[in-house]
Amino acid sequence: MIKVLLADDHSIVRAGLCRIVEESGNMEVVAEASDGNDAVKKILETSPDVAVIDISMPGMDGLEVVSQIKKHKPGLPVIMLTMHQEEQYVVKAIEAGAMGYITKKSAPEQLVDAISKVYSGKLYLTDEISELLALRLARGANGKSPLDSLSTRELQVLKRLAQGHTNREIAESYHISIKTVDTYRFRLLKKLNLRNNADLSRFAIQNNIVQP
């Protein structure tokens, strides 16, 4: 049996993932976590063979979890399971040490396939994600995006602002203060050399962070 840990802040999502894993016949869920800190704690307690981690979780996000895990259990294969399919998230996940990256739009059998692949020491990327990375390589060094300079949380805040969410809504979504959201917004404007939220929205559309 392959021992699997699942981390996602939505209990209904975890329930669905649990069912998919358990019905595979050769995998079992040994622990579930609802946030990043809980994920790191339970990984150290239960020593799973594979960890499936959502990127967007309260407090410590999934990419921070991967970085923490690599310090304590460098050999543990981690799969990022997320709604984000933008290139920058994929690159940051691979750089952090993730062995697999699939989106929540993927078919259930892809999750089972991904767990089997990373458990056997192989990298797992869907065709769509592989194409994104191939296009990035084809662009070469000159094709690097200004988005590469943003942290995961800055990317998340940029996406929410461009979707029209208020600072209060963003703060509640990520369990952070409105002042912290303001700080992220200030950093975004400075890093991207933009002036206001309208500029941020245009930038997000032009870089495929949100759809027009």
N, C-alpha and C positions, 0 to 999 in steps of 0.2 A: 504494500500500500504506500502511495506517495502522500506524505503528510503536508497539508496545505493550510496556511493562515490567510484569512480574508480580512481586508481592512477597507471599510467604506462607512461614511457617516450616516447613510440612509439604511435603516433596518430592513426595509422592503427589498432593497437592492441586494443586501447581504443574504436575505432568505432565498432569493432567486439564484444567486451565485452558488450558495450552499447546495441547492437542489441539483444544479448542473454538475457540480464536482462530485457529489455523492453518487449520482446516477451513472457516473463513468465506469464504476465497477472496480477500479484499481486505485482510487484516490479517496482520502477522507479529510474532512475539515477538522483540524485539531484545535483551532482557536479563531475567534472573530474579534475585531477591534473597531471601535466607532470613531476614533480620532488618531492622530499621529503618535502622540505620547503613549496611548494605550497599545498601539501597534508595536512600537519598539519594546515595551515592557513584556508583552505576550510572546514576542519572538524569542526574547531571552529566556522566558519561562518554559516555553513548549518546544523550542528547537524544531520548527517545521522544516520540511525538505524544500518547499517553495513558498514564497510570500507573494500574494496578489494585492497590490496596493493602489488605491485611488489617489490621483494627484491632488484633487481639491478636497481637503478635509480641514475641520476647524483646528486652530492652533498650528502645530507643526504640519506642513503640507507633505504630500507624498514624496516629493523630491528630497526634502529634508530628512524624511524617514529613511530613504535609501542611503543617504550619506551617513546617517547615524549607524544603520545596520552594518555598513561596510567596515566601520571601525571595530565592531564587536564580532561580526560573523562574515568575514570577507568572502567566504565560499558560498553563501546562501544566494541562490538565484531569485531575482525579484522581477515580477511582471507588473508594468504599469497598466492599469485598466482605467480608462478615463473617457470623458466626453470631448476632450480637447484633441483635435486632429491637425492643429497647426504645426508647421515644421519646427518652430522654436521649442515647443514642448517636447517633441520627439528628441531633438538634439540634446536638450538639457537632461532628459531622462537617461539617454545613452551615456552622456558624459558623467552623470552621477553614478552610473554602474548598473543600470537596469539591463536585464538580459532579454526582456520581451516588452512589447508595447502594442496593446490592442485597444480599440475604442469600444464604448458601450453599445455601438451600433452593430458590432460584430455578431456573428452567429454563435450560438452556444457551443457548437463543436469546435469553434476556433479557440475558445478559452481552454477546453480540454487538450486540444492539440498544443497550445502554447505551454501549458503546464508540463506536458510530457517532454516537449522539446528542451525547455530550459533545465528540466530535471536531468536530462541526459547530457547537459553541458553545451547545448547549442543555442544560438541566438534565434529569437522568434519575432518576426515582423510581418504584418499583413502585406499583401501586394500593394495596397494603397500607400502604406507608410514607406515601404521600400522605394516606391516611385518618388515620393517626396525627397527622400535622402539622395537618390540618384540625381535628381534635378539640382539639388544643392551642390553636389560634387561637380556636376557638369558646369555650374556657374563659376567654380573655382574661387580663389581667395577674394577676387574682386566682386564676387556675388554675395558677399556677406551682408546681412541685413542690419539696420540700426536696431532691430528688435533683439539681436544677439546680446546687446549690452544690458537688457532688462532682466531683473530677477523673475522668478515664477510668480510671486505675488504681484509684482508690478504688471506683468502680462495679464493676470487675472483682473486687476483693477482697471487696466486699460480697456479690456473687453467689456466689463460691466458699464463703465462710463460711456463707451461708444454705443452700448445698447440702450442708453437713456436712464440707467438706474441712478438714484440719488445717492449722495454720500452715506446717508443714514441706512439705506437699503443694503449698500455694499458692506457697511460696518456690521450690520446684523447677520449678513450672509456668511461672513468670515470670522465672526466672533471677535472683532477688533473694534477699537474706538473710532468715532468720527474723526477725531484729530489725527489718528494714524492714517486713515484714508486720505485726509488732506495732505499728509506728508508724502504718501505714495504719489498723489496727483502732482505735487510740486516736483518730485524727482522725475516723473514722466515728462513733464513740460521741459525740464532742464536737459535731460538726457537726449530727448528727441528734438530739442531746439524748436519747440512749438509755443504758442501764446495762450491758448484757451481750450475749453472743452470741444468747441466746434472743430478746431484744428486736430484735436485728438481723434474725434470721430472720423474725419476725412482720412487721417493717417491709418486708422484701423481698417477702414474699408479698402484703401489702396493696397494694404498689406495682407488682405484676406483674413484679418482677425475676426471681422464680422461681415455679414452680407449686407449690401445696400437695401 
